[in-house]
């Protein structure tokens, strides 16, 4: 694909994400892309673009999926991923795209939350997303939510991590001691579960 098209697509996505109501969204998008490159240094452009664009629908207040409309958190996350893929498809449709490349990007975004495939790149993207949540989003999330919601979201995020990514998160440290306590509690509980299995 023409390098100018790639840059135009990245710029359009970046412009949308930078206008999100959640100030951490742009830093999270960049963080996910950076984690993808750390976890997979040979990551191709499709994976890097999917990493940067994976949450784009959250930046579009009139199009975004609303959490309160779902009783099940996984259903909400899946709807969010599908909606982000729909937004990206609208952007990609403006450019002369190889169908295979386009489908690859959309598949990565559609599956980044639940990762219910054996695709290695989707697993990398899912890890990168959670790592960036723990590194970038958690502090802002903690300011907007009560302790039970924070703990619930941390557990969900930690449980979706691979063993490799869990080792990375275990090394994170926050200025907010309550978050450190939550993380240590989650790590301890999950390690006990692993030993039982």
N, C-alpha and C positions, 0 to 999 in steps of 0.2 A: 504494500500500500504506500502511496505517496506520502513522504515525510511531512509535507505541508498539511495534508488532510489530518494526519495524526495530531499535529500541533493545534490545528483548529478545533478538533474534537476535544482535546484536553483542555483548551482554553474555555470552550463553552461549558464543559462540565465544571471546571474550577469556578467560573463566574456564578453558576447556579448555586453550588455548594457554599461559596463565600457569602451568599445572601441569606443563609439559613437563620431562622429565629434562634437556634441553639448555637451560641458562639463557639463551642468546641467542635462543631461538625467539620469545619475545614481542617483543623489540626488532626482530627481523627482520620479523615480521608487520607491525608498525607502520611500519617502514622501507619495506617494499614499498608499503604504502598511500600513504605520503608521496611516494615516487618516482613512483607513478602520477599523483598530483595535480600534481607538478612537470612531468612529461612531457606530461600532458593535463589542464590546469586545468579543463576542462569535464567531467571524468570523472563519469559518473552513479553512483548508489548501487550498482548491480549490479557495476560494475567495481571500485569501492572495497571492497565487501564481499568479492568474489573475491580481491582483493589481500590483504586482512587474513586471510582464511581459507585461502589456497591450500595451506598446509603442515600443516593441522590434524591430519592422521593421525599426524604425527611425535610429537605430544604424547600419544598414546594407546598406551602401551607394549604392551598386549595386542592391538592392532589394526594396529600399524604394519608397513610393509613392511621386510624385513630385507635390507640391502645384500648380505650374503654369500650370499644365496640366488640371486643373479643373476650370470652371467658377463659380461653386457654392461651397461655403465653406463646407456646410453639405455633399455634395457628396464627397469632398476631405476627410473629417473626416471619413466618412463611409468606403471609400476605404482603408484608413489607418488602421482602426480597422480590417477589413477583412484580410488585408495583415499581420497584426501582428498575427492574429489567425492562418493564414497559416504557418507562421514561427514557432509558438509554436507547431502546430500539427506535424511538421517535427521533432521537438525535442522530443515530447511525444511519437512519433512512435518508438523511439529507446528503449523504456522501456515496460515491461509487465504491461500494464495499464488496469484497469477496464474501459470498454467502457463508462459506465455511468459517471464516474469521468472525463474522458477525454472530453466527450461531454459537460459537465458542464463548465469546464475551457474554452473551445472554445466558448461556448455561451456567457459567461461573457465578454470575450475579444472582440468578434464580435459586441457586443451591448454596449460597454462602452462609446462610444462617443454620440450616439443619444438616447440610452435607450428607444427605442420605444416598450417597453413591460411593464407589470405590475410586473415584477420580483423585489422584494425588494433588493436582492443582487446587481442587475445591477444598481438600483438607488443609492445604497451606493457607488458602484465603481465609478459611474459618479460624484457624489459629491466629493469623495476623489480625483479624478483626477483634478477637477476644483480647489479644495482647495489647492492642491499641486502646481497647476499652479500659483495661486495667491501668494502662500507663497514662492515657489522656483524658478519657471521659469520666472516670470514676469520681474525681473530686467535684466536678460540676454536678454530676448525678446525685452525689451525696448532699449537695446544697439544696436541691429541689425536692428531695424525697425523704420520707421518714425511715427510721432504722430498719423496720421489717421489710420495706421495699428494697432498700439498699442491700441488705443481706440476701434477700431472695434473688436479686439480679446478679450479685456476686457469685452465688452458688451456681446459678444457671450458666454464667459465663465460664466459671472454672470447670464445670462438668463437661463442657463441650471441647475443652482443650485436650490435645494429645499429651502423652507423657513428656515428650520433649518440651512442649510449650509450658506445661505445668512446672517444670524445673525452672524455667525463666521467670514465671510469675512469682514463684516462691521467694525470689530474690528482690522483688519490688518492696519499697518502703515508702510510706506516706508520712507527711507532716501531721496528718490527722490520725492520732493514735487509735481512735475507734475503728478506723478502716484497717489498721494493722492488726487489731484484735480480731476483727471479722475474718480477715484473710488467714490468719493463723488457725482460727477455729475451723474454717472450711478445709484448709490443707490437712489438718489433723484428722478430721472426720473422713475425708476422701481416702487418706492413706490407710486408715483403719478398715474401710470398705474393701480396698484393694487387697489387703492382707487376708481378709476373710475369703475372698474369691480366689 
